[in-house]
Amino acid sequence: MKGLILGAGRGTRLQPFSDLVPKVLLPVANKPLIQYNIEKLTALGITEIGIVIKPEHRELFELIVGDGMPWGAHITYIYQHESLGISHAVKQAEPFIQEQPFVLLLGDNLLEQSLEELALPVTNEINDACIMLGYVTRPVDYGIAELENNRIVGLEEKPAVPKSNWAVLGAYAFNASIFDAIRSIQPSKRGEYEITDAIQWLIDQGKSVGYLTTEQNHSDVGTLPRWLEANEWMLDKLNRAEQLPLYPSERGNIIIPPVIIDPGSEITNSTIGPYASIGPGVRLQGCTIARSVVLDGTCLNDASLSHTIVNRKYASLQNGGS
């Protein structure tokens, strides 16, 4: 089985931060989003991983992700020259996937759920496809599944009138029939080749499409508020697993867990936390930082930030903050 991660999305709702780096390279708890996805795949024993990117981002991906060796993987970069949707991105990977089953992950999605139950029905040839679903409160923002008698009977991308609150979460397992589906669909009203349309084609052709629901944490890190939300639940998860260092209060600082602070940062006379991520090369003097993400190289003096994402060039305030 192979793995495929999509990393060529425009990230328009994460601007201006996604103007500087691709959105899948933005950090959650000080780790690039795409790294979590690579680790999800290697946890299944998948070592052949393709990443679909824009050609102009190749150098950044090679710098941050490299060839996959740190995770025991081999990474192949695949180009998507036009932003024409998820199905279009998957189609670019057909020469890499060939006839093998594969797990597809959207690079800007963060999932706590293991992917094992998603992959097994396809590798064992029980299903032609299997998708992960999660309950969401704003279904108009997602691809939505219509369920009847424990079966998926319909899928619709960002429906104006959703038929359920069960969202497609950006994790899928497919066999090679998905490429026939992609070749058979037309662009949607948005001008994109939708993965939901391709899966609907499989259903209409009598293919077996299963699903896995999750009640565990999941975030589509496609907006600034959801980026902050993902940062909080990931810090909680790392804290529960005792994977966050305990930071001593020194240099006049007060540390309120859970927080993650890069050892290359320099903080003086500041209150940090809860739910703060402080990136590398950050310099803080006399600051109060809570429920926020401070990106690499940022220097702040006497700042009070809450529900904020900030770097050396831009700051974006969410839900209040100062």
HUHU-V961520 format. One record per backbone hydrogen bond with DSSP energy under -1.0 kcal/mol. CO is the residue of the C=O (numbers start at 1). NH is the residue of the N-H. E is the energy in kcal/mol with one decimal. If there is no record, write none. Layout:
CO_NH_E / CO_NH_E
This chain:
2_103_-2.2 / 3_50_-2.8 / 4_105_-2.8 / 5_52_-2.6 / 6_107_-2.0 / 11_14_-1.7 / 12_15_-1.1 / 14_18_-1.3 / 16_19_-1.4 / 17_20_-1.2 / 17_21_-1.3 / 22_25_-2.1 / 23_26_-1.4 / 24_34_-2.5 / 26_33_-2.3 / 31_28_-2.6 / 32_35_-1.3 / 33_37_-1.1 / 34_38_-2.2 / 35_39_-2.4 / 36_40_-1.8 / 37_41_-1.9 / 38_42_-2.6 / 39_43_-1.7 / 41_44_-1.4 / 41_46_-2.0 / 42_45_-1.5 / 47_74_-3.5 / 48_3_-2.5 / 49_76_-2.5 / 50_5_-2.8 / 51_78_-2.7 / 52_7_-2.6 / 53_80_-2.3 / 54_57_-2.0 / 55_58_-1.5 / 57_61_-2.3 / 58_62_-2.5 / 59_63_-1.9 / 60_64_-2.5 / 61_65_-3.1 / 61_66_-2.1 / 67_75_-2.1 / 68_71_-1.6 / 68_73_-2.4 / 69_72_-2.0 / 74_49_-2.2 / 76_51_-2.5 / 78_53_-3.0 / 82_84_-1.5 / 84_193_-3.3 / 85_89_-1.9 / 86_90_-2.6 / 87_91_-2.3 / 88_92_-1.2 / 90_93_-1.5 / 91_94_-1.6 / 93_97_-2.8 / 94_98_-3.1 / 97_100_-1.8 / 101_2_-2.1 / 102_174_-2.7 / 103_4_-2.6 / 104_172_-2.4 / 105_6_-2.2 / 106_109_-2.1 / 108_221_-2.5 / 110_219_-2.5 / 115_119_-2.2 / 116_120_-2.4 / 119_122_-1.0 / 119_123_-2.5 / 120_124_-2.7 / 121_126_-2.5 / 121_127_-2.5 / 122_125_-1.4 / 128_175_-1.8 / 129_210_-2.9 / 130_173_-2.6 / 131_212_-2.4 / 132_169_-2.4 / 133_214_-2.0 / 134_167_-2.9 / 138_141_-1.9 / 139_142_-1.9 / 142_158_-1.7 / 143_168_-2.9 / 144_156_-2.0 / 146_153_-2.8 / 146_154_-1.3 / 148_151_-1.1 / 151_148_-2.6 / 154_146_-3.2 / 156_144_-3.3 / 165_136_-2.3 / 166_145_-2.7 / 167_134_-2.0 / 170_106_-2.3 / 171_132_-2.2 / 172_104_-2.7 / 173_130_-2.3 / 174_102_-2.5 / 175_178_-1.8 / 176_179_-1.6 / 177_181_-1.8 / 178_182_-2.4 / 179_183_-2.0 / 188_191_-2.2 / 192_188_-3.1 / 193_87_-2.0 / 194_198_-1.5 / 195_199_-2.4 / 196_200_-2.3 / 197_201_-2.0 / 198_202_-1.7 / 199_203_-2.2 / 200_204_-2.8 / 201_205_-1.7 / 202_207_-2.7 / 203_206_-1.7 / 208_128_-2.4 / 208_129_-1.7 / 210_131_-1.7 / 212_133_-3.1 / 217_112_-2.3 / 219_110_-3.0 / 220_222_-2.9 / 223_227_-1.8 / 224_228_-2.0 / 225_229_-2.2 / 226_230_-2.5 / 227_231_-2.2 / 228_232_-1.9 / 229_233_-2.2 / 230_234_-2.2 / 231_235_-2.0 / 232_236_-2.3 / 233_237_-2.4 / 234_238_-2.7 / 235_239_-2.3 / 236_240_-2.6 / 237_241_-1.9 / 238_243_-3.2 / 239_242_-1.4 / 250_253_-1.7 / 251_269_-2.8 / 254_272_-2.9 / 258_275_-1.8 / 260_278_-3.0 / 262_265_-2.2 / 266_284_-2.4 / 268_286_-2.5 / 270_254_-2.6 / 271_289_-2.8 / 272_256_-3.2 / 274_291_-3.1 / 276_260_-2.2 / 277_294_-3.1 / 278_262_-2.6 / 279_282_-1.1 / 280_297_-2.0 / 282_266_-3.0 / 283_300_-2.8 / 284_268_-2.2 / 285_302_-3.2 / 287_271_-2.7 / 288_305_-3.2 / 289_273_-3.5 / 290_307_-1.0 / 292_277_-2.1 / 293_310_-2.3 / 294_279_-2.7 / 295_298_-1.4 / 298_283_-2.8 / 300_285_-2.0 / 303_288_-2.6 / 305_290_-2.3 / 307_318_-2.7 / 308_293_-2.5 / 309_316_-3.0 / 310_295_-3.1 / 314_311_-3.3 / 316_309_-2.2
